Amino acid sequence: MKRTYLNTLSKLTLIAAVISITSCKEKNGMAPEYMPDMYRSPAVEPYVDYGELRGQQGDESLKNKMTAKQPVKGTIPRGFQPYAYQNNFEDYEKAGVNLKNPISYSEDIEKEGKELYGMFCIHCHGTTGQGDGSLVEREKFPPLPVKFAPGLAISEGKMFHTITYGKGLMGSHASQLTQEERWKIIHYIRAGFMEEKPNTTVVDSVIVEQVIEEVAKATETE
């Protein structure tokens, strides 16, 4: 009796397995996907009218998707801080005179700056800021002329301007680093390599006013 029951159970299990394997295949022999959009998320690019790309220009549901809408002219993202200086030598000098680090120094800020330096700067500038990073050692770049050492005559504003626009062989890092992150890196470089006394107070309001004036001038000339 027990053996008969086990044989029947084994047969039923085998039949169920065969049915489950064969019934889940589609005509092309592939198993159907459950919620394929979660398995392969569709790539969506900003400011793209997918209705036009798919030949459905009249489909408002595609045309009016949020990803297809351009920002209103003259608006800026929430929290965005305009940078008033242009990518030229004259404004490089102006930034060196006018800009001061607006972030109050602390050990935590320096630690964050060190982490960012390790991700974006160490490959060229090296672990000690002497311009001997891995890319330089492998001769992908020539030895860097700037060495972050005590006595280096470069202001915070010039450093910020350089990170923003790039200088020489160094490219712009504005798309990778926010303004706040750039200032944190500068804190780390100046405190850790240049041995300068860090700024522990917030930026003077006069500097902010100067930036606002520069932005207004730039807007008027457009």
C-alpha positions as CSV (number, residue, x, y, z in Angstrom):
1,M,0.0,0.0,0.0
2,K,2.8,2.4,1.0
3,R,4.8,1.5,-2.1
4,T,1.8,2.0,-4.4
5,Y,1.3,5.5,-2.8
6,L,5.0,6.4,-3.3
7,N,4.9,5.3,-6.9
8,T,1.8,7.3,-7.6
9,L,3.3,10.4,-5.9
10,S,6.5,10.0,-7.9
11,K,4.6,9.8,-11.2
12,L,2.5,12.8,-10.4
13,T,5.6,14.8,-9.5
14,L,7.3,13.8,-12.7
15,I,4.2,14.8,-14.8
16,A,4.0,18.1,-13.0
17,A,7.7,18.8,-13.7
18,V,7.3,18.0,-17.4
19,I,4.2,20.1,-17.7
20,S,5.8,23.1,-16.0
21,I,8.9,22.9,-18.2
22,T,7.1,22.5,-21.5
23,S,4.2,24.9,-20.9
24,C,6.3,27.9,-19.9
25,K,7.9,28.2,-23.3
26,E,6.7,30.6,-26.0
27,K,6.7,29.9,-29.7
28,N,10.3,30.8,-30.1
29,G,11.3,28.4,-27.4
30,M,12.1,31.1,-24.8
31,A,10.4,31.3,-21.5
32,P,8.2,34.4,-20.9
33,E,9.5,37.1,-18.7
34,Y,7.6,38.3,-15.6
35,M,7.7,42.1,-15.4
36,P,10.4,42.6,-18.0
37,D,10.7,46.4,-17.3
38,M,12.1,45.5,-13.8
39,Y,14.5,43.0,-15.3
40,R,15.7,45.3,-18.1
41,S,14.9,48.9,-17.2
42,P,14.3,51.0,-20.3
43,A,17.0,53.7,-20.8
44,V,15.3,57.1,-20.7
45,E,17.3,60.2,-21.8
46,P,16.4,63.7,-20.6
47,Y,14.8,66.2,-23.0
48,V,14.0,63.5,-25.7
49,D,10.7,63.4,-27.4
50,Y,10.1,59.7,-27.7
51,G,6.9,60.2,-29.7
52,E,9.0,61.8,-32.5
53,L,11.6,59.1,-32.3
54,R,9.0,56.4,-32.7
55,G,7.2,58.1,-35.5
56,Q,4.3,59.0,-33.3
57,Q,4.6,62.8,-33.4
58,G,0.9,63.3,-32.6
59,D,0.9,61.2,-29.5
60,E,0.7,63.8,-26.7
61,S,1.1,61.1,-24.0
62,L,4.7,60.6,-25.3
63,K,5.5,64.1,-26.3
64,N,4.5,65.6,-22.9
65,K,6.4,63.2,-20.7
66,M,8.5,64.9,-18.0
67,T,11.8,63.7,-19.6
68,A,10.9,65.5,-22.9
69,K,10.3,68.9,-21.4
70,Q,12.9,71.7,-21.5
71,P,13.3,73.8,-18.3
72,V,11.5,77.2,-18.5
73,K,13.9,79.8,-19.9
74,G,15.7,81.8,-17.2
75,T,15.0,79.3,-14.4
76,I,17.7,77.4,-12.4
77,P,17.5,74.2,-10.3
78,R,16.7,74.6,-6.7
79,G,19.8,75.1,-4.6
80,F,21.9,76.0,-7.7
81,Q,24.5,78.7,-7.2
82,P,25.5,80.6,-10.3
83,Y,29.3,81.0,-10.9
84,A,29.9,84.5,-12.1
85,Y,33.4,84.1,-13.6
86,Q,34.1,83.1,-17.2
87,N,36.8,80.7,-18.4
88,N,39.5,83.2,-19.1
89,F,42.7,84.5,-17.5
90,E,41.1,87.8,-16.4
91,D,38.3,86.1,-14.5
92,Y,40.8,83.5,-13.1
93,E,42.6,86.4,-11.5
94,K,39.3,87.9,-10.3
95,A,38.3,84.6,-8.7
96,G,41.6,84.4,-7.0
97,V,41.0,87.8,-5.3
98,N,37.3,87.7,-4.6
99,L,36.4,84.1,-3.8
100,K,36.9,82.6,-0.4
101,N,35.9,79.2,0.9
102,P,32.3,79.6,2.1
103,I,32.4,76.3,4.1
104,S,33.5,76.5,7.7
105,Y,36.4,74.1,8.3
106,S,36.0,71.1,10.5
107,E,37.7,67.7,10.8
108,D,34.6,66.1,9.3
109,I,34.7,68.5,6.3
110,E,38.4,67.7,5.8
111,K,37.6,64.0,6.0
112,E,34.9,64.4,3.3
113,G,37.4,66.4,1.2
114,K,40.0,63.6,1.5
115,E,37.5,61.0,0.3
116,L,36.6,63.2,-2.7
117,Y,40.3,63.8,-3.4
118,G,40.8,60.1,-3.5
119,M,38.1,59.6,-6.0
120,F,38.8,62.5,-8.4
121,C,42.3,63.9,-7.8
122,I,44.7,61.3,-6.5
123,H,45.2,59.7,-9.9
124,C,47.2,62.7,-11.1
125,H,48.1,64.7,-8.0
126,G,49.2,61.6,-6.0
127,T,48.6,60.6,-2.4
128,T,50.7,63.5,-1.1
129,G,49.7,66.1,-3.6
130,Q,53.1,66.2,-5.3
131,G,51.9,65.5,-8.8
132,D,53.1,61.9,-8.9
133,G,49.8,60.0,-9.2
134,S,49.4,56.6,-10.9
135,L,48.6,58.2,-14.3
136,V,51.8,60.3,-14.1
137,E,53.8,57.2,-13.1
138,R,52.5,55.3,-16.1
139,E,53.4,58.3,-18.3
140,K,49.9,58.9,-19.3
141,F,50.5,62.5,-18.3
142,P,53.7,64.5,-17.9
143,P,54.9,65.4,-14.4
144,L,52.5,68.0,-13.0
145,P,54.0,71.4,-12.4
146,V,51.8,72.1,-9.4
147,K,52.9,70.5,-6.1
148,F,50.6,71.1,-3.1
149,A,53.3,72.0,-0.5
150,P,53.7,74.6,2.2
151,G,54.5,78.0,0.6
152,L,52.6,77.3,-2.7
153,A,51.3,80.7,-3.8
154,I,47.8,79.9,-5.0
155,S,44.6,81.2,-3.5
156,E,41.4,79.4,-2.8
157,G,39.6,81.2,-5.5
158,K,42.1,80.2,-8.2
159,M,41.9,76.6,-7.0
160,F,38.1,76.7,-7.2
161,H,38.2,78.3,-10.7
162,T,40.7,75.6,-11.9
163,I,38.5,72.7,-10.6
164,T,35.5,74.3,-12.2
165,Y,36.9,75.0,-15.7
166,G,40.1,73.0,-15.8
167,K,43.5,74.4,-16.6
168,G,46.3,73.1,-18.8
169,L,46.0,69.4,-19.1
170,M,43.5,69.2,-16.3
171,G,39.9,69.1,-17.5
172,S,36.8,70.6,-15.9
173,H,35.4,68.7,-12.9
174,A,32.2,70.8,-12.7
175,S,30.0,68.0,-14.0
176,Q,31.4,65.5,-11.5
177,L,31.7,67.7,-8.4
178,T,29.2,70.1,-6.9
179,Q,30.4,73.5,-5.7
180,E,30.3,72.3,-2.1
181,E,32.3,69.3,-2.9
182,R,35.0,71.4,-4.7
183,W,35.3,73.6,-1.7
184,K,35.7,70.5,0.6
185,I,38.5,69.2,-1.6
186,I,40.2,72.6,-1.3
187,H,39.9,72.5,2.5
188,Y,41.6,69.1,2.5
189,I,44.4,70.2,0.1
190,R,45.2,73.4,2.0
191,A,45.0,71.9,5.5
192,G,46.6,68.5,4.6
193,F,49.3,69.3,2.1
194,M,49.9,73.1,2.2
195,E,49.6,73.2,6.0
196,E,47.6,76.4,6.0
197,K,45.4,77.5,8.8
198,P,41.9,76.6,7.6
199,N,39.0,79.1,7.6
200,T,36.6,78.2,10.5
201,T,34.1,81.0,9.8
202,V,31.6,81.3,7.0
203,V,32.3,83.5,4.0
204,D,31.8,87.3,4.4
205,S,28.7,88.7,2.9
206,V,30.7,91.1,0.8
207,I,32.0,88.2,-1.3
208,V,28.4,87.0,-1.9
209,E,27.4,90.5,-3.0
210,Q,30.4,90.6,-5.4
211,V,29.3,87.3,-7.0
212,I,25.7,88.6,-7.3
213,E,27.0,91.7,-9.1
214,E,29.1,89.7,-11.5
215,V,26.0,87.5,-12.3
216,A,23.9,90.6,-13.0
217,K,26.6,92.0,-15.3
218,A,26.8,88.8,-17.2
219,T,23.0,88.6,-17.6
220,E,22.9,92.2,-18.9
221,T,25.4,91.4,-21.7
222,E,23.4,88.4,-23.0
